[in-house]
Amino acid sequence: SKATVSVLYWTHTHEMSKVFAKPGAAADAKEKKDIRRVKIPQHRYTALKKSWMEIYTPLVEQCFLEVRMNLKNRSVEIRASKETPDIGLLTKAEDFIKAFVLGFDVPDAVALLRLDDIYLDSFEVKDVKTLEGDSLSRCIGRMSGTHGKTKFTIENLTRTRIVVADSHIHIMGNFQNTKIARDAMVDLVRGSPATKVYAKLRGIMNRVNDSN
């Protein structure tokens, strides 16, 4: 019934609780503190259900956080437990869930939990250039390349991960490399051929590597 299917109880065990309940007003007031909520859009809901244990396990076993799926408002909710060693893990966990929502694979997104210098950056095609119809479709195709080759090449050169979701581009990596990858994707949006972008990228990355 509608009254019983509302939210999962908080849990930090391996098994997802099969008991559904609607917290009372007192419980709601108590739980508002230090809870991070990430809305799950309709198009990522099935993927979340399939990947739930992949997502849930590092949050619980590595970060010692408590997590639940709120079925009423379709949000993943995270809070610290008594065992959580660092409250900053809440922010990392929130970014981890957001990365999954944006389309990153869980094994890639988990870097946001494990490393301190990993960031997310996003932009839209319209932020760079106004394109519509076939012109927009060609631009999106140019960013991905045949069988994703262009995107993969930029990822490998810059050591980043990139998601092209229609006209939205999301990039994950360290601060410097994320900016370099973004500039490369922007060049593609503006119409630069992939070969020219690769050559420019290799030059930039060689200079970066030499300076390190």
N, CA, C and O of each residue as an XYZ file, in Angstrom:
848
protein
N       0.834     -1.197      0.000
C       0.000      0.000      0.000
C       0.866      1.243      0.000
O       2.057      1.177      0.303
N       0.261      2.394     -0.345
C       1.006      3.643     -0.385
C       1.578      4.005      0.975
O       2.651      4.601      1.064
N       0.862      3.644      2.033
C       1.292      4.023      3.382
C       2.558      3.288      3.806
O       3.317      3.791      4.634
N       2.792      2.112      3.251
C       3.929      1.323      3.717
C       5.160      1.457      2.832
O       6.276      1.222      3.296
N       4.982      1.829      1.571
C       6.142      1.950      0.687
C       6.564      3.413      0.644
O       6.054      4.190     -0.164
N       7.479      3.778      1.502
C       7.899      5.174      1.555
C       9.405      5.294      1.543
O       9.966      5.760      0.551
N      10.080      4.897      2.597
C      11.535      4.994      2.626
C      12.132      3.770      3.294
O      11.483      3.104      4.101
N      13.373      3.484      2.947
C      14.106      2.433      3.641
C      14.576      2.946      4.984
O      14.929      4.117      5.122
N      14.582      2.075      5.967
C      15.221      2.431      7.230
C      16.701      2.688      6.995
O      17.306      2.131      6.079
N      17.272      3.542      7.837
C      18.738      3.702      7.797
C      19.361      2.361      8.113
O      18.893      1.640      8.994
N      20.417      2.029      7.395
C      21.101      0.778      7.673
C      22.547      0.874      7.228
O      22.855      1.567      6.258
N      23.420      0.199      7.915
C      24.799      0.106      7.448
C      25.240     -1.349      7.465
O      26.395     -1.665      7.752
N      24.285     -2.234      7.149
C      24.604     -3.644      6.975
C      24.667     -3.938      5.479
O      24.271     -3.115      4.653
N      25.176     -5.134      5.145
C      25.293     -5.508      3.736
C      23.923     -5.663      3.090
O      23.728     -5.302      1.929
N      22.979     -6.202      3.853
C      21.657     -6.469      3.297
C      20.815     -5.202      3.305
O      20.787     -4.465      4.290
N      20.124     -4.958      2.182
C      19.174     -3.850      2.171
C      17.977     -4.256      3.018
O      17.478     -5.376      2.909
N      17.524     -3.342      3.860
C      16.375     -3.642      4.693
C      15.149     -3.872      3.818
O      14.892     -3.106      2.889
N      14.402     -4.917      4.112
C      13.176     -5.177      3.363
C      11.975     -4.523      4.046
O      10.847     -4.641      3.568
N      12.216     -3.845      5.148
C      11.132     -3.192      5.875
C      11.013     -1.759      5.387
O      11.996     -1.017      5.391
N       9.831     -1.369      4.971
C       9.575     -0.017      4.519
C       8.708      0.677      5.551
O       7.773      0.085      6.091
N       9.022      1.940      5.823
C       8.246      2.658      6.818
C       8.321      4.143      6.558
O       9.268      4.623      5.935
N       7.356      4.853      7.018
C       7.360      6.310      6.904
C       7.725      6.884      8.263
O       6.951      6.733      9.209
N       8.894      7.548      8.399
C       9.269      8.085      9.697
C       8.257      9.114     10.179
O       7.654      9.841      9.389
N       8.089      9.156     11.493
C       7.198     10.160     12.066
C       7.837     11.537     12.043
O       8.998     11.681     11.660
N       7.091     12.539     12.449
C       7.590     13.921     12.420
C       8.818     14.084     13.295
O       9.750     14.801     12.931
N       8.829     13.417     14.465
C       9.969     13.530     15.375
C      11.224     12.951     14.744
O      12.309     13.522     14.857
N      11.067     11.820     14.084
C      12.216     11.194     13.431
C      12.722     12.072     12.297
O      13.930     12.213     12.108
N      11.799     12.664     11.541
C      12.184     13.554     10.439
C      12.996     14.727     10.945
O      14.016     15.091     10.359
N      12.532     15.322     12.047
C      13.230     16.491     12.596
C      14.624     16.117     13.066
O      15.574     16.877     12.878
N      14.745     14.949     13.674
C      16.035     14.501     14.181
C      17.010     14.219     13.041
O      18.210     14.465     13.166
N      16.477     13.691     11.906
C      17.341     13.229     10.834
C      17.726     14.315      9.837
O      18.563     14.073      8.967
N      17.138     15.505      9.939
C      17.444     16.559      8.979
C      18.893     17.008      9.069
O      19.452     17.482      8.079
N      19.507     16.869     10.228
C      20.872     17.315     10.433
C      21.866     16.401      9.727
O      21.811     15.178      9.855
N      22.779     17.022      8.976
C      23.879     16.292      8.347
C      23.438     15.162      7.418
O      24.086     14.118      7.347
N      22.340     15.376      6.714
C      21.907     14.405      5.712
C      22.126     15.015      4.334
O      21.717     16.146      4.071
N      22.768     14.261      3.467
C      22.946     14.702      2.083
C      21.971     13.918      1.210
O      21.860     12.697      1.326
N      21.270     14.631      0.340
C      20.294     13.997     -0.543
C      20.657     14.266     -1.993
O      20.955     15.398     -2.371
N      20.628     13.216     -2.798
C      20.879     13.357     -4.232
C      19.666     12.801     -4.976
O      19.359     11.613     -4.884
N      18.988     13.671     -5.709
C      17.820     13.268     -6.488
C      18.239     12.339     -7.622
O      19.253     12.567     -8.281
N      17.458     11.304     -7.840
C      17.728     10.361     -8.922
C      16.703     10.596    -10.028
O      15.519     10.316     -9.840
N      17.144     11.107    -11.185
C      16.198     11.345    -12.278
C      15.650     10.031    -12.829
O      16.254      8.971    -12.666
N      14.512     10.121    -13.475
C      13.823      8.937    -13.979
C      14.733      8.069    -14.855
O      14.708      6.843    -14.747
N      15.533      8.699    -15.721
C      16.329      7.924    -16.678
C      17.513      7.208    -16.034
O      18.161      6.391    -16.689
N      17.813      7.496    -14.759
C      18.909      6.803    -14.070
C      18.412      5.864    -12.967
O      19.205      5.223    -12.278
N      17.099      5.794    -12.816
C      16.545      5.020    -11.706
C      16.788      3.524    -11.879
O      17.173      2.846    -10.926
N      16.567      3.000    -13.090
C      16.795      1.573    -13.335
C      18.267      1.225    -13.161
O      18.604      0.192    -12.581
N      19.144      2.094    -13.667
C      20.588      1.861    -13.518
C      20.984      1.850    -12.049
O      21.828      1.054    -11.637
N      20.378      2.730    -11.259
C      20.677      2.769     -9.823
C      20.287      1.456     -9.161
O      21.050      0.912     -8.362
N      19.125      0.950     -9.482
C      18.678     -0.305     -8.877
C      19.625     -1.448     -9.234
O      19.933     -2.294     -8.394
N      20.085     -1.469    -10.489
C      20.998     -2.535    -10.919
C      22.358     -2.420    -10.244
O      23.005     -3.427     -9.959
N      22.785     -1.193     -9.992
C      24.134     -0.956     -9.449
C      24.118     -0.675     -7.950
O      25.133     -0.266     -7.386
N      22.976     -0.891     -7.304
C      22.829     -0.452     -5.914
C      23.925     -0.975     -4.997
O      24.497     -0.205     -4.225
N      24.229     -2.265     -5.064
C      25.220     -2.808     -4.140
C      26.623     -2.321     -4.466
O      27.448     -2.174     -3.564
N      26.912     -2.065     -5.750
C      28.204     -1.478     -6.135
C      28.369     -0.088     -5.537
O      29.464      0.305     -5.134
N      27.270      0.646     -5.488
C      27.289      2.008     -4.946
C      27.292      1.968     -3.417
O      28.042      2.686     -2.756
N      26.443      1.121     -2.890
C      26.207      1.042     -1.454
C      27.433      0.553     -0.682
O      27.762      1.084      0.379
N      28.111     -0.473     -1.230
C      29.197     -1.133     -0.501
C      30.363     -0.205     -0.155
O      30.771     -0.188      1.007
N      30.928      0.574     -1.101
C      32.046      1.450     -0.700
C      31.627      2.530      0.283
O      32.424      2.945      1.125
N      30.385      2.991      0.187
C      29.918      4.012      1.128
C      29.872      3.467      2.552
O      30.193      4.161      3.516
N      29.464      2.209      2.652
C      29.291      1.595      3.971
C      30.599      0.997      4.491
O      30.969      1.217      5.644
N      31.299      0.236      3.635
C      32.461     -0.523      4.104
C      33.739      0.304      4.152
O      34.613      0.044      4.979
N      33.860      1.311      3.263
C      35.079      2.123      3.243
C      34.908      3.444      3.993
O      35.828      3.926      4.654
N      33.715      4.015      3.874
C      33.480      5.339      4.488
C      32.705      5.250      5.794
O      32.604      6.236      6.524
N      32.159      4.082      6.093
C      31.376      3.873      7.324
C      30.234      4.882      7.425
O      29.966      5.438      8.490
N      29.570      5.104      6.289
C      28.410      5.977      6.249
C      27.144      5.145      6.282
O      27.180      3.940      6.031
N      26.042      5.773      6.587
C      24.735      5.132      6.501
C      24.038      5.681      5.268
O      24.124      6.873      4.975
N      23.347      4.805      4.547
C      22.748      5.226      3.280
C      21.405      4.533      3.100
O      21.202      3.409      3.560
N      20.507      5.212      2.433
C      19.228      4.594      2.103
C      18.691      5.228      0.824
O      19.083      6.329      0.438
N      17.795      4.508      0.188
C      17.078      5.043     -0.957
C      15.705      5.472     -0.483
O      14.922      4.652     -0.003
N      15.411      6.760     -0.617
C      14.094      7.268     -0.249
C      13.181      7.084     -1.452
O      13.300      7.801     -2.446
N      12.285      6.137     -1.361
C      11.424      5.799     -2.488
C      10.341      6.837     -2.714
O       9.783      6.929     -3.808
N      10.045      7.608     -1.698
C       8.975      8.604     -1.821
C       9.402      9.761     -2.716
O       8.652     10.191     -3.592
N      10.638     10.268     -2.483
C      11.092     11.392     -3.313
C      12.231     11.007     -4.260
O      12.867     11.869     -4.865
N      12.477      9.696     -4.378
C      13.499      9.172     -5.286
C      14.849      9.860     -5.100
O      15.443     10.378     -6.045
N      15.301      9.847     -3.874
C      16.608     10.408     -3.544
C      17.435      9.367     -2.805
O      16.906      8.565     -2.036
N      18.740      9.391     -3.050
C      19.663      8.642     -2.202
C      20.044      9.559     -1.058
O      20.455     10.699     -1.277
N      19.910      9.068      0.153
C      20.185      9.877      1.340
C      21.359      9.267      2.097
O      21.426      8.055      2.303
N      22.271     10.123      2.502
C      23.512      9.672      3.152
C      23.712     10.458      4.431
O      23.449     11.660      4.471
N      24.171      9.795      5.467
C      24.536     10.500      6.697
C      25.693      9.771      7.375
O      25.961      8.604      7.091
N      26.365     10.472      8.266
C      27.478      9.881      9.007
C      26.943      8.933     10.070
O      25.835      9.107     10.578
N      27.740      7.936     10.394
C      27.442      7.048     11.517
C      28.443      7.352     12.630
O      29.314      8.206     12.465
N      28.325      6.675     13.735
C      29.272      6.871     14.842
C      30.686      6.444     14.444
O      31.666      6.916     15.020
N      30.789      5.542     13.449
C      32.093      5.029     13.029
C      32.729      5.845     11.910
O      33.885      5.600     11.564
N      32.011      6.806     11.336
C      32.561      7.585     10.217
C      33.795      8.355     10.691
O      33.684      9.176     11.601
N      34.975      8.108     10.094
C      36.211      8.712     10.613
C      36.377     10.190     10.278
O      37.106     10.900     10.972
N      35.711     10.666      9.222
C      35.902     12.040      8.770
C      34.592     12.545      8.191
O      34.061     11.949      7.254
N      34.068     13.627      8.729
C      32.788     14.158      8.266
C      32.868     14.617      6.816
O      31.847     14.722      6.136
N      34.099     14.895      6.336
C      34.291     15.285      4.944
C      33.906     14.185      3.964
O      33.694     14.449      2.780
N      33.816     12.954      4.455
C      33.405     11.843      3.600
C      31.973     12.006      3.114
O      31.601     11.442      2.085
N      31.166     12.770      3.842
C      29.792     13.028      3.399
C      29.786     13.755      2.062
O      29.029     13.403      1.158
N      30.632     14.769      1.943
C      30.718     15.529      0.688
C      31.233     14.645     -0.435
O      30.726     14.696     -1.556
N      32.250     13.828     -0.132
C      32.780     12.909     -1.143
C      31.706     11.912     -1.594
O      31.590     11.608     -2.781
N      30.939     11.418     -0.650
C      29.879     10.458     -0.980
C      28.805     11.111     -1.843
O      28.295     10.498     -2.781
N      28.472     12.339     -1.524
C      27.486     13.070     -2.321
C      27.981     13.254     -3.758
O      27.219     13.067     -4.706
N      29.253     13.621     -3.916
C      29.838     13.785     -5.252
C      29.861     12.452     -6.009
O      29.644     12.414     -7.220
N      30.122     11.379     -5.295
C      30.140     10.035     -5.876
C      28.775      9.679     -6.471
O      28.690      9.189     -7.596
N      27.720      9.929     -5.710
C      26.365      9.652     -6.194
C      26.024     10.564     -7.368
O      25.431     10.123     -8.353
N      26.401     11.838     -7.260
C      26.127     12.783     -8.352
C      26.823     12.341     -9.641
O      26.252     12.445    -10.726
N      28.054     11.850     -9.517
C      28.791     11.386    -10.698
C      28.063     10.220    -11.355
O      27.974     10.151    -12.581
N      27.545      9.307    -10.544
C      26.782      8.183    -11.098
C      25.536      8.691    -11.811
O      25.207      8.222    -12.900
N      24.847      9.640    -11.207
C      23.636     10.206    -11.815
C      23.958     10.843    -13.170
O      23.161     10.761    -14.104
N      25.126     11.474    -13.269
C      25.523     12.124    -14.519
C      25.870     11.121    -15.620
O      25.916     11.476    -16.798
N      26.117      9.858    -15.226
C      26.381      8.832    -16.228
C      27.731      8.154    -16.128
O      28.047      7.294    -16.951
N      28.538      8.516    -15.141
C      29.837      7.858    -14.974
C      29.636      6.447    -14.429
O      28.730      6.204    -13.632
N      30.490      5.517    -14.868
C      30.448      4.156    -14.350
C      30.896      4.164    -12.885
O      31.713      4.991    -12.479
N      30.351      3.238    -12.106
C      30.682      3.186    -10.676
C      32.187      3.020    -10.431
O      32.727      3.715     -9.571
N      32.896      2.122    -11.157
C      34.346      1.981    -10.906
C      35.127      3.271    -11.142
O      36.156      3.494    -10.505
N      34.651      4.117    -12.048
C      35.300      5.412    -12.270
C      34.888      6.419    -11.198
O      35.727      7.135    -10.652
N      33.600      6.465    -10.904
C      33.080      7.439     -9.938
C      33.641      7.218     -8.533
O      33.750      8.163     -7.752
N      33.998      5.968     -8.208
C      34.480      5.666     -6.862
C      35.802      6.378     -6.557
O      36.186      6.500     -5.394
N      36.497      6.848     -7.598
C      37.724      7.628     -7.377
C      37.433      8.882     -6.549
O      38.307      9.374     -5.835
N      36.211      9.392     -6.645
C      35.825     10.572     -5.866
C      35.826     10.287     -4.366
O      35.979     11.200     -3.554
N      35.655      9.020     -4.006
C      35.705      8.626     -2.594
C      37.140      8.404     -2.126
O      37.481      8.687     -0.977
N      37.976      7.896     -3.030
C      39.300      7.410     -2.619
C      40.408      8.450     -2.754
O      41.426      8.364     -2.068
N      40.215      9.434     -3.635
C      41.266     10.419     -3.901
C      40.797     11.820     -3.538
O      39.605     12.125     -3.584
N      41.758     12.666     -3.174
C      41.407     14.016     -2.715
C      41.380     15.048     -3.831
O      40.795     16.118     -3.665
N      42.001     14.747     -4.964
C      42.147     15.782     -5.997
C      41.343     15.469     -7.255
O      41.758     15.830     -8.357
N      40.203     14.806     -7.107
C      39.342     14.485     -8.240
C      38.124     15.404     -8.228
O      37.485     15.591     -7.193
N      37.813     15.972     -9.387
C      36.741     16.956     -9.491
C      35.793     16.609    -10.640
O      36.135     15.861    -11.556
N      34.595     17.176    -10.556
C      33.609     17.078    -11.625
C      33.440     18.444    -12.268
O      33.386     19.461    -11.577
N      33.358     18.465    -13.582
C      33.110     19.707    -14.303
C      32.092     19.407    -15.398
O      32.162     18.362    -16.045
N      31.157     20.315    -15.604
C      30.110     20.106    -16.607
C      29.874     21.378    -17.405
O      30.027     22.490    -16.900
N      29.497     21.187    -18.665
C      29.046     22.321    -19.464
C      28.111     21.805    -20.550
O      28.009     20.598    -20.773
N      27.437     22.719    -21.217
C      26.534     22.375    -22.301
C      27.053     22.955    -23.607
O      27.784     23.945    -23.615
N      26.669     22.332    -24.702
C      27.063     22.835    -26.018
C      26.667     24.296    -26.167
O      27.430     25.098    -26.707
N      25.474     24.644    -25.690
C      24.979     26.021    -25.866
C      25.819     27.042    -25.098
O      25.762     28.235    -25.394
N      26.604     26.580    -24.108
C      27.512     27.490    -23.399
C      28.642     27.954    -24.317
O      29.258     28.994    -24.088
N      28.901     27.164    -25.361
C      30.015     27.439    -26.270
C      29.526     28.005    -27.596
O      30.080     28.962    -28.136
N      28.460     27.374    -28.104
C      27.995     27.739    -29.444
C      26.518     27.386    -29.569
O      26.085     26.343    -29.080
N      25.754     28.238    -30.211
C      24.334     27.976    -30.412
C      24.144     27.087    -31.632
O      24.390     27.507    -32.763
N      23.709     25.870    -31.397
C      23.507     24.898    -32.469
C      22.146     24.237    -32.300
O      21.676     24.037    -31.180
N      21.520     23.901    -33.419
C      20.221     23.237    -33.368
C      20.146     22.166    -34.449
O      20.925     22.166    -35.402
N      19.200     21.261    -34.281
C      18.913     20.265    -35.306
C      20.117     19.446    -35.724
O      20.850     18.916    -34.889
N      20.312     19.349    -37.054
C      21.396     18.533    -37.593
C      22.770     19.041    -37.160
O      23.687     18.250    -36.938
N      22.909     20.358    -37.039
C      24.201     20.924    -36.621
C      24.556     20.467    -35.218
O      25.714     20.156    -34.937
N      23.566     20.424    -34.334
C      23.793     19.956    -32.969
C      24.118     18.465    -32.963
O      25.011     18.019    -32.243
N      23.390     17.701    -33.770
C      23.641     16.254    -33.839
C      25.050     15.963    -34.327
O      25.724     15.080    -33.797
N      25.503     16.710    -35.346
C      26.861     16.517    -35.854
C      27.900     16.879    -34.800
O      28.936     16.223    -34.686
N      27.617     17.926    -34.033
C      28.531     18.347    -32.972
C      28.663     17.261    -31.907
O      29.769     16.948    -31.465
N      27.542     16.694    -31.501
C      27.561     15.623    -30.494
C      28.319     14.412    -31.036
O      29.096     13.784    -30.318
N      28.085     14.094    -32.308
C      28.808     12.988    -32.931
C      30.299     13.255    -33.017
O      31.110     12.344    -32.852
N      30.661     14.510    -33.277
C      32.079     14.884    -33.384
C      32.777     14.719    -32.031
O      33.938     14.312    -31.988
N      32.090     15.028    -30.931
C      32.683     14.896    -29.602
C      32.902     13.433    -29.211
O      33.873     13.095    -28.534
N      31.986     12.579    -29.648
C      32.117     11.153    -29.320
C      33.031     10.436    -30.296
O      33.872      9.632    -29.897
N      32.861     10.732    -31.582
C      33.630     10.034    -32.599
C      33.021      8.683    -32.921
O      32.118      8.220    -32.225
N      33.514      8.052    -33.974
C      33.011      6.731    -34.362
C      33.304      5.718    -33.263
O      34.449      5.536    -32.850
N      32.236      5.061    -32.797
C      32.349      4.077    -31.708
C      33.006      4.681    -30.457
O      33.635      3.969    -29.674
N      32.856      5.986    -30.280
C      33.398      6.639    -29.083
C      34.889      6.905    -29.130
O      35.488      7.241    -28.108
N      35.506      6.759    -30.312
C      36.968      6.853    -30.408
C      37.504      8.211    -29.966
O      38.499      8.275    -29.244
N      36.856      9.298    -30.391
C      37.357     10.639    -30.051
C      37.331     10.860    -28.536
O      38.305     11.324    -27.944
N      36.206     10.520    -27.929
C      36.081     10.677    -26.475
C      37.122      9.834    -25.745
O      37.769     10.313    -24.814
N      37.283      8.582    -26.164
C      38.251      7.699    -25.509
C      39.678      8.223    -25.651
O      40.473      8.144    -24.715
N      39.990      8.754    -26.821
C      41.341      9.274    -27.047
C      41.621     10.461    -26.130
O      42.705     10.557    -25.554
N      40.658     11.360    -25.990
C      40.826     12.518    -25.104
C      40.931     12.066    -23.656
O      41.730     12.605    -22.890
N      40.126     11.075    -23.279
C      40.212     10.527    -21.921
C      41.605      9.969    -21.653
O      42.197     10.234    -20.607
N      42.119      9.202    -22.593
C      43.419      8.563    -22.395
C      44.558      9.579    -22.363
O      45.486      9.450    -21.564
N      44.487     10.579    -23.224
C      45.545     11.596    -23.262
C      45.559     12.447    -21.999
O      46.625     12.828    -21.515
N      44.374     12.745    -21.465
C      44.277     13.652    -20.312
C      44.081     12.921    -18.983
O      44.035     13.548    -17.925
N      43.966     11.601    -19.044
C      43.730     10.795    -17.832
C      42.484     11.291    -17.093
O      42.501     11.503    -15.881
N      41.423     11.467    -17.847
C      40.134     11.870    -17.291
C      39.082     10.855    -17.728
O      39.367      9.930    -18.489
N      37.865     11.050    -17.233
C      36.708     10.306    -17.727
C      35.682     11.335    -18.188
O      35.466     12.353    -17.529
N      35.051     11.055    -19.332
C      34.126     12.003    -19.945
C      32.797     11.314    -20.253
O      32.772     10.181    -20.732
N      31.703     12.007    -19.975
C      30.372     11.546    -20.354
C      29.776     12.586    -21.292
O      29.694     13.767    -20.957
N      29.361     12.130    -22.472
C      28.634     13.000    -23.402
C      27.182     12.542    -23.369
O      26.840     11.493    -23.915
N      26.336     13.333    -22.729
C      24.918     13.004    -22.578
C      24.102     14.028    -23.360
O      23.756     15.093    -22.848
N      23.806     13.687    -24.603
C      23.165     14.625    -25.525
C      24.034     15.878    -25.618
O      25.196     15.800    -26.017
N      23.476     17.028    -25.253
C      24.253     18.260    -25.394
C      24.991     18.637    -24.107
O      25.561     19.724    -24.008
N      24.976     17.731    -23.117
C      25.673     17.969    -21.852
C      26.975     17.178    -21.827
O      27.006     16.006    -22.204
N      28.044     17.823    -21.383
C      29.348     17.169    -21.281
C      29.810     17.223    -19.830
O      29.831     18.290    -19.215
N      30.175     16.076    -19.295
C      30.635     15.977    -17.910
C      32.036     15.375    -17.903
O      32.301     14.389    -18.591
N      32.925     15.972    -17.124
C      34.328     15.538    -17.094
C      34.753     15.310    -15.650
O      34.419     16.099    -14.766
N      35.490     14.227    -15.412
C      35.985     13.914    -14.071
C      37.484     13.650    -14.135
O      37.947     12.871    -14.967
N      38.235     14.295    -13.261
C      39.678     14.092    -13.199
C      40.295     15.075    -12.245
O      39.578     15.773    -11.528
N      41.634     15.150    -12.216
C      42.232     16.163    -11.352
C      42.001     17.542    -11.976
O      41.610     17.646    -13.139
N      42.242     18.589    -11.203
C      41.844     19.944    -11.619
C      42.474     20.338    -12.952
O      41.786     20.816    -13.855
N      43.781     20.136    -13.068
C      44.492     20.559    -14.273
C      44.043     19.781    -15.512
O      43.768     20.365    -16.560
N      43.975     18.456    -15.373
C      43.618     17.628    -16.519
C      42.165     17.806    -16.936
O      41.833     17.713    -18.118
N      41.302     18.065    -15.955
C      39.891     18.322    -16.268
C      39.753     19.575    -17.120
O      38.966     19.603    -18.067
N      40.512     20.607    -16.787
C      40.475     21.844    -17.569
C      41.000     21.614    -18.990
O      40.445     22.134    -19.958
N      42.072     20.831    -19.101
C      42.648     20.531    -20.417
C      41.649     19.751    -21.265
O      41.473     20.044    -22.447
N      40.993     18.752    -20.660
C      40.004     17.957    -21.380
C      38.810     18.814    -21.793
O      38.271     18.662    -22.889
N      38.407     19.717    -20.900
C      37.289     20.618    -21.234
C      37.637     21.484    -22.438
O      36.824     21.649    -23.347
N      38.841     22.032    -22.440
C      39.267     22.876    -23.569
C      39.246     22.080    -24.878
O      38.880     22.615    -25.925
N      39.637     20.807    -24.817
C      39.631     19.960    -26.009
C      38.201     19.730    -26.505
O      37.941     19.787    -27.706
N      37.283     19.472    -25.582
C      35.890     19.257    -25.963
C      35.278     20.544    -26.522
O      34.475     20.505    -27.454
N      35.661     21.670    -25.950
C      35.182     22.964    -26.448
C      35.675     23.188    -27.879
O      34.926     23.683    -28.722
N      36.934     22.826    -28.156
C      37.467     22.949    -29.517
C      36.651     22.113    -30.499
O      36.398     22.539    -31.626
N      36.243     20.929    -30.069
C      35.416     20.071    -30.932
C      34.050     20.700    -31.190
O      33.534     20.660    -32.307
N      33.473     21.282    -30.138
C      32.181     21.960    -30.301
C      32.299     23.091    -31.323
O      31.387     23.317    -32.118
N      33.420     23.793    -31.293
C      33.631     24.917    -32.204
C      33.952     24.478    -33.629
O      34.029     25.305    -34.538
N      34.139     23.166    -33.821
C      34.316     22.663    -35.171
C      35.698     22.174    -35.522
O      35.927     21.767    -36.661
N      36.636     22.199    -34.582
C      37.986     21.713    -34.875
C      37.953     20.220    -35.177
O      37.254     19.472    -34.494
N      38.698     19.771    -36.189
C      38.756     18.324    -36.467
C      39.485     17.588    -35.348
O      40.375     18.138    -34.699
N      39.091     16.339    -35.137
C      39.651     15.555    -34.033
C      41.174     15.453    -34.117
O      41.856     15.541    -33.097
N      41.716     15.265    -35.336
C      43.169     15.109    -35.470
C      43.911     16.348    -34.975
O      44.967     16.237    -34.352
N      43.359     17.519    -35.253
C      43.975     18.772    -34.798
C      43.904     18.873    -33.274
O      44.855     19.312    -32.626
N      42.774     18.463    -32.715
C      42.596     18.484    -31.254
C      43.580     17.533    -30.585
O      44.168     17.869    -29.556
N      43.766     16.325    -31.172
C      44.709     15.358    -30.602
C      46.125     15.928    -30.582
O      46.839     15.814    -29.586
N      46.520     16.544    -31.701
C      47.886     17.084    -31.797
C      48.108     18.177    -30.751
O      49.152     18.227    -30.101
N      47.128     19.035    -30.603
C      47.227     20.109    -29.603
C      47.305     19.519    -28.202
O      48.094     19.970    -27.371
N      46.482     18.509    -27.949
C      46.454     17.865    -26.629
C      47.785     17.207    -26.298
O      48.291     17.339    -25.183
N      48.345     16.503    -27.264
C      49.629     15.817    -27.017
C      50.716     16.821    -26.654
O      51.539     16.564    -25.776
N      50.715     17.964    -27.332
C      51.693     19.007    -27.015
C      51.517     19.544    -25.611
O      52.486     19.731    -24.876
N      50.259     19.792    -25.243
C      49.969     20.309    -23.895
C      50.366     19.294    -22.833
O      51.010     19.647    -21.845
N      49.982     18.019    -23.033
C      50.266     17.002    -22.031
C      51.761     16.719    -21.922
O      52.252     16.408    -20.837
N      52.486     16.821    -23.030
C      53.944     16.654    -22.962
C      54.575     17.734    -22.099
O      55.485     17.459    -21.317
N      54.088     18.970    -22.243
C      54.607     20.076    -21.427
C      54.251     19.886    -19.958
O      55.057     20.167    -19.071
N      53.034     19.405    -19.711
C      52.598     19.150    -18.331
C      53.467     18.072    -17.691
O      53.919     18.214    -16.555
N      53.690     17.000    -18.434
C      54.491     15.884    -17.909
C      55.939     16.294    -17.669
O      56.562     15.869    -16.696
N      56.474     17.133    -18.574
C      57.857     17.599    -18.409
C      57.995     18.487    -17.179
O      59.005     18.439    -16.478
N      56.969     19.296    -16.924
C      57.028     20.216    -15.765
C      56.892     19.470    -14.445
O      57.319     19.952    -13.395
N      56.277     18.260    -14.516
C      56.126     17.455    -13.304
C      57.370     16.596    -13.082
O      57.436     15.845    -12.109
